[in-house]
Amino acid sequence: MKQKIVMKVQMNCQKCRTQALKHVAEAGGVDFVGLEGSEKDKVVVIGEGVDAVKLAAGLRKKVGHTDLISVAEIK
């Protein structure tokens, strides 16, 4: 089951964005990682068997405040 996870992450600089994308890309089962939103503050993850809660908790530790916005199944 592929799923799309959208998280809003507090990223103040380019280094923070890079660190967030690297952390998410290292997670198992991730197929796609990207940034969304007008301020590029939303991290979009598409993958199979990705644990959204663990991903958000890891981003909170590495980057900063993280809100889990949505988890949806892709058909």
Order of alpha helices (4+ residues) and beta strands (2+ residues): beta-alpha-beta-beta-alpha-beta
